[in-house]
Amino acid sequence: MFRLTRLLSSEKSDMTTQMPVVSERIAVSLKTLVDFARPAAGLNFHHRKIRAKQSGGYISRFKGRGMEFDETRLYQAGDDIRSIDWRVTARTGKTHTKIFREERERPVFISVDQRATMQFATRGVFKSVLAIKIAALLAWTAHHHGDRIGGQLFSDSHCHEIKPQNGKQSVLHFLNLLVKKPVLDASLRGEELDLEPVLKRLLHHVRPGSLVYVISDFRGLTFHAETLLVQLARHCDVVLMFIYDELEQHLPQAGQYRFTQDEHDMIIEANAKQSLDYQQRFLTKQQHLQDLAKQRNMIFIPVNTQADPLACLKM
């Protein structure tokens, strides 16, 4: 994946003066993530409506935290018949119902894409950096709500999970994972990961009833990978955070543009037809993700690389 670092156009000088320091765009420090603790205190992703940015004004509501058995009492008018305790009813001869109470904590599992396609930006910050910042804010928010934080970080040859735990140390453990390369899984050595094996691992590690965030550009979302997402959504609240760069949505006007990857440069010449075709493929992909989320009761949130990560979680 190539990074567009300079446009050979009349906008070049304006764009250059507006760019932040390069290191701030392509990497994120642990201190930056730790400093998110205070602003994250104002976020709340539990028991509220979240509007997905898709056609039709689709609205989804999180199911809330998990419920656990508290006691049994006599059945009252209006009680859910599905909660009737048939054993106690048979033993006493009177209809009893089970009472549940809200669990004090809920697992929040955050999956973060750091593949090569995420090491890209023409505006704002790299997609990988934005994904990490969003993940850190979510982790701190979970901590402030007393929830357990777990996560998954994956690249093209690495995939690493941490078990959900509560407390500040669990957040710091997760943040350290985000800023460091994950430990190489020997079973994946030499392979390139698409989303199918990643989502298989996610299904294995996530407990039913969890709140699951998948932060990715969703490259490699095959039919089988979608099936795994659907399976996950049956037992968990799933939020798909679609990270994209402006160039991926709209190619620039016809002309020559210089791209760079590490020490290598190349010139690409764009024409109007290519730009239109490219834009249509992006819109088709985005619409497909929106439709998938709507049909399977998931949340879909598109975020471009110029977005303020805090603002995009306040909606």
N, C-alpha and C positions, 0 to 999 in steps of 0.2 A: 504494500500500500504506500503510495507516494504522498508526500506532504507538500501542499502548495505554499511556498514561502514568499513568492514574489509574483505579482501580476505585471505583465509587460503591457501596460495600458496607461491611459491618462489618469487612472485612479491610483496609480502606484504610490505617489508621494503622500496623498491623503491617508491611504491605508497604513502606510509605514509609520506615520506620526501617531496614529491611534493605537498601534499595537502595544500590548504590555511587554514587559521584559520577557525574553524568549524562555528563560528557565521557568518563569511563572506559568507559561502556557503549556509546557510539555511535561512538567513534573510537579509534585506536591509534597510538601514537607510534613513530617509528623506534627510539628508545632502548629501548623495551619489547621490540621484536623483536630488537635486537642483544643484549640481555641474556639472550635464550633460548639463546645459544650454549652456556653452561655446563650447564643442565639437559638440553639435547638430547644431550649427550655420553653420557648413560645410556640412550639409546634405541637400538633395533636393529630394523630391519625386514627384514633379510636372513636367509635360511636358517633360518626359524623358522615354526612353525605360527601362524596367526592365525585365531581363531574369530570368525566373523561372528555378530552378535547376531540370529539369525533362528530360526524354528521348525525343529525337526529337528536342532539342534546342528550345523549345517553347518560343516565345517572345510575350509579350503583352505590349500595350501602354495605359497608363492612358488616359482617355477621356479629361482630363483637368478640369478646374473649370467650374462652372455653368455659363450660359449665360442669360443676361436679356435684354429686349427691350430698344433700345436707340432712334431710329428715323425711319422715312419712307422716301425713296427717289425714284426717277424714276428708273425703272428696267434697268440694264445694261447687256450687253452680258457676259455670264459666271456666273451670279447670280443663286443661287439655287432656282429653281421654287417652292420649298416647302416653301420658305420664302416670296412668293408674298402676299401682303396685298390686299386681294380681296375687302374689304370694300372701301378703298381709291381708288382702281382701278375702281370700279363701280361708285363711286361718281365723279371722275375726267375724266373718259373716257381714261385715260392713265395708263399703267401698272406700279405699284409701288411695291417695295420690302421692307421688314422689315430689319433693321440693328440692330444687337445685339452687345453688348459689354460684355467683360469678367467681371464677378463679382469680386469685390475687395477682397472678402473673401469667403472661402468655408468651410463647416462643415467637420471636421475630427473626426470620432468616433472610439474609440479604446476599443475593448472588450477583457478583460483579464481573463483568466482561473486561478482560485486558488483552484480548487478542490483537494481532497486528492491525486489523481494520480499525481498531479503536485508537491507534497512535496516529491520529489525523486531525487536522483543523486548518481552515483558512480564515476563520473569524473566532474571536474569543479564546477558548482554551482547547487543548486536545480533548477528544471524546473520552479518552481514558481518564483524564484529570477530572472532568465533570462528573463522570461515573463515581470516582472515588470520593469526591466532595459530597455528593448526594448520599452515598452509602454511609459516610461518617455522620452526617446530620441525622440520618435515620437511626443509626446506632445510639447516638446521644439521646434522641427523642425516646427511644425504647427504654433507655436507662432511667430517664426522668419519670417514666410511667411505671417503673418497677417491673418491667418485662425482662425476659431473658433474651440475650442477643447471641445469635450464631450467624455463620456466614460461609460463603463459598467464593473463592477467587480463582478464575481460570484464564489461561492464555492458550496459545496454540499447542503447547507441549506440557503444560502444567495444569493441575487442578487440585485444589486443596480446600478442605472443609474444616470448620471448627464447630464444636458442639455448643448449642445454646446454653449460656450460663448468665446469672445475674450479677450485678455489681459493677463498679467502675473498672475493676481489673479486667473484666470480660470485654468491656468497650476498648480499653487500651490494647488488649491482645488482638482484637479485630483491626484496630487502626494500624498496629505494627504489621499485620498481614498485608494491609492495603499498600503500604509504602515500601515493602520489601518483596523480593521475588519469592513466590511460594515454593515449598519444597517439591522437587521433582518426584512424581509418582513413577516408580519403576515400571509399572504395567503400561504406562503411556509413553515411555521413552521412544523417541524417534517418530512419534505419530503427530499428526496435526488434528486438533480437536475441532469438530463442528459442534453444533448445539445438541445433537442427539446423545452422545455419551455424557455430556455435561448434565443434561436434564435427567438422565438415568441416575446419575450419582445424587442429584438433588432430591429425586423421589425417595431414594434410599435413606438419605440423612434427615429429611424433614418430617417432623411429627405431625399427624393429623390435627387440625385446629390451629395450625400456625398461621401467622401473617407473613407471606413470602413476597419479597421484592426481587424481580429480575431486571437488572440494569444493563442494557446491551444495545448494540445496533442491530441485533437479530439477523446478522449474516449467517447463512447455513441453517436457517429454520426450515428443515425438510418436513415432509408429511409425517414421518415417524416422530420427529421432534415435536411437532404440534400435538400429536397424540399423547405424548408424555406431559405436555403442558396441560392438556385437558384432564388427564388423570390427576395431576397435582391440584387442579382447581376443584375437583370433586370433594376434596377433604380439607382444603386450605383456602384462605383468602389470598388471591394472587394479584399482584400489581405488576404490570409490564411497563417499564420506563424505557421508552424508545429514544435513544440518543442519536442525534444526527447533526451533520454540519450543513451550513447553508449551500455549499457547493454541491452536496449530494442531492439537494432538493431542486436547485436551479443551477445548471451549468452557466458559465459566463457567456457573454456575446462572442460571436465568431472572432477568431484571432489566435495569436500564438501566446502560449503561457509556459512559464518555466516551473517545473516541479523538482523537488529534491528529496532524496532518501539517503540519510547518512551523508557520505561524501559524494554521492552520485547525483548528477543533474540530468534532466531530459527536457526537451521542448515538445509540447503537445499543441497541435493545431486543431481548433474546434470549428465546426460549421453549424449552421442553424438547424439542419435536420438531426444531427447527432445530439444537439442540445435538447431538442424537443423529444426525441426518443428516450433519452436518459431521464428527463423529467417525468415522462409518463411511467417509466418503470418504477421510479421512486414512489409516485402517487399510488400506483397499483399495490406496491408492497405495503405502504402505510395503511391503505384502505383495507387490505386483507387482515392486517393485525388488528385494526379497529373492529372489524366484523367478527373476528375470532373472539376478541375480548367480550363483545356484546353478547354473542351467542352462548358463551360459556361462563358468564357472570364474573368476568375478570375486569380489573381496572386497566385502562390504557392511558398513559400520559406521555405524549411526545415532548421532548426537550431538545432545543438546539444548543450548539456550543457557545452561543452568546448569552445564554440565559443565566440569571442569578440563581444558584442552586437553592438558596433559602426561599426566594420568592416562588419558585416552582413547586415547593412543598407546602406553601401557605394557602393554596387555592381551596 
